[in-house]
Amino acid sequence: MATDYIGKPKNRIEGRDKVTGAAKYAAEFHEPDLLHGVVVSGAIAKGRIKNINTSKALELDGVVQVFTHENTPSLAWLDLSYKDMDAPPGDPFRPLHSDEIQFNMQPVALVVAKSLELAKYASHLVEVEYEEKEHDTKLIDNLEKSEKGIGLRAGFEPPKSIGDFEKAFDSAEVKLDLEYFHGAEHHNPMEMHASTVIYEEDGNLTIYDKTQGVLNSRHYVSMVFGISRKKIKVLSPYVGGAFGSCLRPQYQLFMAVLAATQLKRSVKVELTRPQMFSFGHRPITIQNLKIGASPDGRLKAIHHSAYSETSRFEKYIENIVNWSAKLYNCDNIEEKYRVVPLDMYTPLDMRAPGGATGVYALESAMDELAYKLKIDPLELRLKNYTEEDKSQGKPFSSKTLKECYRQAAERFGWENRNPEPGSMKEGHQLIGWGMATGIWDALQMPARAKAVLTADGKLEVGSATADIGTGTYTIMAQIAAETLGIPFENVTAKLGDSSLPFALIEGGSATAASVGSAVKSACLKVAKKLLKEAGKLKNSPFKGADLEDVIFADAKITDKKNAAWSISISEVMKKREIDKIKKKYALIPNMLKQNKYGRNTHSAVFAEVKVDEDLGTIKVTRVVSAIDGGKILNHKTAHSQILGGVVWGISMALEEDSFMDHNFGRFINHDLAEYHIAINADMPDIDILFVEEEDHIVSSVGAKGIGEIGLVGVAAAIGNAVYHATGRRIRELPITLDKAM
Ligand code: MOS
């Protein structure tokens, strides 16, 4: 059919606007008399503000106000039960709430001025005197102060042990006991966090916010400032990079709304690049893997435990240790997870939070086991392949991992590998081939959507979700166009607007399965209504027909059995004198059905590295990644999505590392000159395949969601390749040349 769009490699609807600059981001909205706010960051990790002197800043002509904890109205944070949609257990950080300093670079003042330059200059004139207390930011020194890493956080599970690890490990013939470590990472999206608050005469607020959830931001503003939701509109039509960084409302939103409501003026606050290092990071973890196996490579026992950082005020929880019982056929698995409260800001979700780091350790350990047993690493995985999620004793809703392994290995040429480390050489370059598996959750969340068909043949679909560059606009339009059988060009997708139907924060790789299915169902309701109206026409063959009896395609309704029975959609609307059909759908995942299955995406990642034997420089030269992500809704945007995941994985494996200077309790490499991110010149040939299987348990559109899976497993595959190249096992990320030498 000419109107079959699902799966097709459609260009992003908003692509042109983005590359031509027509797409505006949160800090790019202007209006006359807009005020600019600049945040003053604190200089100590713990203690209190003894004195804050704003008079020099206020003396400047054009500085309108300086907000500090001393003049912030007590109205803010009235309701202490407030939590955002992505909040871990604990109390959220409250900017300018008191004189207490809880972490370094904590915002201590907001300078508001007529121009950005003036606000910046004035921000340096704010004098702060502190009373310092002793801080502690070292994970390794405080393991005995750790707390159980379980609590209430949506989408995050407590560890699930099965069988009897101790006994099985004791009796295993082959044993490994390994420790893994990785540094902290910070979000560095191109677009820095910003909020532009337009203050209207009647006190209504229109807020352009960098967020993955307009409703989350609206709820925050409503709860914190005691403003009715009806008076607040939050918009985020475009998001310049997110992946967890803007799941939670960040302090620039608080600052901008505070200033706007106090001054009754429109205000913009944009954080600086160094301030992007002040509100959460992928936490350092120390992980222990103990694996017991038989000499022929059957897994007998796995222990996976982790310690990770959190703040003193929130208990940040991830799924770090929860993967081995979902990934391997082993009957005795012990999972332990503890968090250590420290004097830092609460860690923040970063693409595949917990999975990216936990699976790194697990898949590195599996590689070590393969070498110890002298079994091919791929063969070892296949030997322990599981058709059920052992952590729950349930089958998978779908799983094509075996085929992912096969296709990716073939594409990579894995069979030509010489297993001996250091054996494959090209001049001074040691060549290493490594592989690893990835796994992530395939979730569906509640979501609402609307669909409005007008007599001119145009369809609008909408939901208050976000498109963080992943292609959400485009897949919404593809699903809508195909479901109603109308041309793609006639569909408009709306999102990033708090007045649209409810959607949760865009995260957890759940948007396609959730919002995509809601859009489909809303369109099916429109189709049903159209069919009913078609049945009312004179001598209609569609009288009493069901949706199953007909096809919606090529802008027509056609009987499945008799193609001659066909009528155009526009004719139905015209003859029945209908201007508009508007339908809404509220998707509530069928948990009774879903809970009978393990629901996961998987990947098989193969990597080649070249390590200079004299200099230790490491270059990733090839990556093949095969993805089990259910039905792929758009092969172009999905390909880009996985490509981005692999790029991120290379960056994670070799480059990214936030250094905390524990003397100050502060991250010191807080700009892009010193916080290294992989760039184009670091990128190899990246080959991506999808092994599709429609998963109608996870979603009616058959998709499992691929936002995060592209990253999981990549760092382990690279680390394993470095071992194969050099014979050096580096159990620490990033793998920098000093460690590889
Ligand atoms: Mo993702 S870390 O759920 O944006």
Boltz pocket constraint, residues with backbone or C-beta under 6 A from the ligand:
constraints:
  - pocket:
      binder: B
      contacts: [[A, 212], [A, 242], [A, 243], [A, 244], [A, 245], [A, 247], [A, 349], [A, 350], [A, 351], [A, 352], [A, 353], [A, 506], [A, 507], [A, 508], [A, 509]]
      max_distance: 6.0
